[in-house]
Amino acid sequence: MTTGFAAADNGLLWRGERGIVDLSGLGDVFAQPTLNPLLALGRAGWQQAIAAARTHDGPSAREPTKLPFDVADYVDFYSSLEHASNLGRMFRPDSEPLLPNWRWLPVGYHGRAGTVVVSGTDVVRPRGQLKGEGDPAYAPSRKLDIELELGFVVGVPTELGQALRTADFDEHVFGVVLVNDWSARDIQAWEYQPLGPFLGKSFQTSISAWVTPLALLQDARVDAPPQDPRALPHLDGGRDWALDLALEVELNGETISRGNARTLYWTMPQQLAHATSNGASLRTGDLMASGTISGSEAGTEGSLIELWRNTRFLEDGDEVVLRGRAADVELGEVRGRVRSSR
């Protein structure tokens, strides 16, 4: 069963052993239409909120249909060694699959917060410039893809100029969500050099309606895979924050991939430390995602470009569902159906 907090127009929701419970009667942060006031409380406040939610006998409620929090900023990383290696071999077959910087820092880009949507929102096939044999053409994407990711949600902000350590992670991060960072591979392939993803990624990012607090995932913590070379001192830590989180991708009712978040090379604390290492400030509601999570075995890939070797992509009408589970704690699913281009 999904466990965590969600938002409704009249206040917060909690889903646990008793099902979905309306917390708005608890007042204060629970009576708000977004999780942001709860996110800003800090670790002690989060623990009190979880305890109150678990024992609350409020009325039952329906499944949420809105974003659980107001997204302040969105950052997408590239933290899976297997995913980066798979794409490197595909696009640079005569070179090393990883670029020289990849093992030294969690590569990332700044995404578009305004197009983050809640699970259940259809994705309209984006249009953009596509490069063929001749001049580029403006047309609907023919290579619409998914990206199975794990995102974390910032609660406690920082001041401009303040750099966090990996050890600061759980003082600032409230919880996690599943993320489908939809990707138009053909638009991205033409636009991304030299500055990186833009229109091929910014059209939509889907997240679960439920945010699962870190406090509920302590039993799922495991050591991350070894890093070689060892990270620089400001990123050297947080290796005990991999999550034994089983993941799966369902397409039109059929499970096509099963993986695990524990394979990520760069952990969430390292991602957060890197994002603030230049003094960039955090805001309550910042969303940071891992990038596609892929494993080393066939059938564990987190994107279609890897699963189907750049030969097939999403068709209009296809429905994708992402799921994640750590023992008896289930993350909120991320569901979306493809609509034809407008």
N, C-alpha and C positions, 0 to 999 in steps of 0.2 A: 504494500500500500504506500502511495506517495505520502511523504512526511515533510512538512515545512509550512511556511507562511505564504499567503497570497493576499491580494487586495480586491475589494469590491467597492462600489460607489459609497456605501454607508459605513465602511470600516473594514478592519482586517479579518482574515479567515485563517484558521489553523486546520491542518489535516493530520490526523494521527490514528490511534487505535479506535477512536469512537467515530471516525469518519470526518466529515467537514463540519466545523463548528464556527459559528459567528462570534467573533471576539469584541464586537463594537460595544457591548454592554460593559466592558471593563474600563471604558473611558480613556482619556489622555491619548497616548500614541495609538491605541487600539481602535479608536473611533475615527481615524484619519482614512482618506480614500487612497492612500499610497503608503508603502513601507518606509519611505524616506525618514520620517521622524523616529521610527524604531531603529533604523540603520544608524542614525546619528548618536544613539544612546551610549555606545561603547560596550565593552565586553561584560561588565557587571550588569548593565541594563539588559543585555541580550539574554543572559542567564536567567534573570528574573522573569523576562517575558516568556521564555520557553517553559519555565516552571508554572507560570500562571496559565498559559495556554493548555498545558497538559492536564490541568486539574479543573478547567473551566467547564461548567455545565450549561453553557449558553445554547441557544436554538441551533438546529441544524441549518445548513446552507447549501446552495447549489455550487456547481463547479464555477470557478472564476473565469471571466472572459476578457479581462483587461490586463495591461502591463502591471506587474507587481510593484514596480518602483519607477520613479521618474529618472530616466537615464541621463546622467550628467555628461559623460564622455564615454567613448567606446574605443578600445584598443584591441587589436587582433594580433596575436603572436604566431610563431612558426616553430613550435616547441617539440615536435615529434621527429626524432632522428629518422625513423622509418619512412615517414611521409616525405620529408625533405630529400632523402636519398632516392626514393622512388621517382619523384618528379625530376630530380637532377639527372638520373639515368635516362629518363624519357626525353628531356629537352636538351641535354648536353652529353650525348652518348660517347663522345670522344674526349671528354674531360672528366675531372673528378666530380662526383655527384654533388658534393657539398662545396659551397663557396668558402673562401678562406676565413671569413668572419664567423661562420655558423657555430663552431664549437666554442667560441669565446664569448658570445652574448646571445640572449634570446631575441632573435630578429623579429621585428614587428612593424606595424603601420597604424596610423591613427585613422579609425573608421568614422562612420557617420551615425551619431547618436539618434538623429531624428527619424531614421528609418529602421530602428529596432522595434519589432512588433511581437505581440504575444502569440503563443501557440494557437493554432486554429485559423490564423490569418492566411488567406490564399496568397500565392506569389504570382504576380503578373510577369510573364516572360519579358525581360527587358530588351530594349532596342539600343543599338550602339553602332560604332564604326567597326566593321569586320574587314579584315584584309584577306583578299584572295590572290588570284594570279595577276590581276591588274591593279587598278586603283581601288582604294577602300570604298565600301558602300555602307550606308546607314540602313540597318535592317534588324529584324528580331534575332536574338542570339540563337544559334543552332547547337550550342554546347552548354546548356544550363545544367549546373552541377550542384551537389550538396557538399557541406563540410561538417562532419561530426566533431563537435568541440565541447570542452568543459569551460564554463565561464565562472569567474568569481566577482562578487559584488562588494564594493567598498562602502564601509559605514562611516568610520571616523576620518575626517579630512586632515590634511596637513597644510602647513604654511608654504608659500612660495620660497624656494631656496632650501627647503628641508629634504634631505635624502634619507630614505629609510634603509634599514638593514634587513636581511632576510629574517632575523629574529623578531622583527616588529610585525610580521605578517598577521598573526591572529589577534593582534590588538586593533587592527584597522579593517580587517575583512570580516564581514558578517556571515556570508554563506556562498553557495554555489548554485548554478543553473546549468541545464543543458543548452547548447547553442547550435543552431543550424545557420552557418554563415553562407547563404546561397552565393554561388559564384558563376558568372558568365565567362567561361574559359576563353572563348574566341574574342570577346571584347577586351578582356584582360591581356591576352597575348599581344595585341596590337598597341595597347596604350601604356603598358607598365614600364617600358624602358625610357628614360633612366630613373624615373621617380617612384615607380611601384604601383600597386593597385589603386584604382580610383572608381570609375563608373562600372567596371566589371564586378565590383563588390558592394557598392554603396546603395544599390537599389532596394535591398531588404536583408535584414538579419533577424531570425526568429529565436525567441527564448521561451522557456517554460513559464507557465503562470505561477508556479510554486518556487520559492527560494528555500533551499534546504540549509539550515544553519550549520556552520563548521562544527559546532558542539555535538551534533548528532552523528558526525562522521569520524570521531576520534578512533573508534575501533577499526576503521578501514585504513588508517594510516600505515604505510609501509615504506621501506627505503626505496629511493629511486635508483635506476640503473647507474653504474659507475660513469663518471665523466673523465674523459681524457682528451686534452690536458685538464688539469685541475683549474677550476674557475679562478679569476682574479679575486683578491680579498673581499671586495665589496659585494661580490656575488657568491662567495664561497660559504654556503650554508643552505639550510632549508631542504636538505636531501632526505629528511625524514617526513616530508610532506607529499610523497606520492600517495595516491588513493587507489586502493584495490576496488575499483569501480567497474563492474561489468557493463559493457556498452553494446548496443545493437542498432542496426539500421533496418527498417522495414520499408519495402516498396510495394505498393498495391497489395498489401496483406501478406507478402512473402518476406521472410527475414533473409537479407542478402549479405549481411556482414555482422560478425561478432568480435569485439575486441575488448580492451581493458585500458583504463586511464593510467594504470601503474607504469606503463611503458614510456611515459613522457620523459624526454631527456632533460628538459628545463622545467623545474617545478614552479608551482604558483608563487612561493616566497621569492624565488629568483626573478620571476617575471615582474613582480611588484617592485623589488629592489632596483631592477634595471630601469623600470618606467620612471622612477623618481631619482635616479642616480645623477641626473643633471640639474636637480633642484625643481623639476616640474611638480606642481602641487596636485594633491588629490582632492576630489569633492565627493560628498555623500551621493551615492548613486552611480559612481563610475563603474563601468562594466569592462572587465578585461577577460579575453578569451584565449584559450590555449593554442588555437590553430588546429587544423585537422589532426585527429588522433588515429594513427594507423599502427598495426603490429607488424611483426616480421614474417608471419605466415599468411598464405593465401586465404582469403575470406575474412581477414581482420582489417581490411582497408577502410578508411573513413570517408572516402570520396569515390565517385563513379569513375573519374579519370584514371584512378589507380585500379579499381576493381575490373573495369572493362577496357583498360589499356588504350584510352583515348579513342575508342571506336563507337561507343554508344553514350547517350546522355538522356536527360529527362524529356519526355513527351508531354504535350498538353493533356491535362486530365490526370496525370500521375499524382499519387499521394505518397508522401514520405513521412515516416514517423521515427523519431529518435527516442531511445529509452536508455536508462541507466539505473543500476542497482548496486548497493553495497550491503551484502547480507540482507537483513530485513528492512533496510532503509532504501526506499525507492525515490528517485528524483522525478520531478514532474516531466512528462513527455513533451516533445516538441513535434507538432503535427502541421503539415502544410500541403496544399494541393496547387498544382501548376495551372494557371489560366493562360489563355492565348494572349498574345501581344495586343495592346490597344491600338 
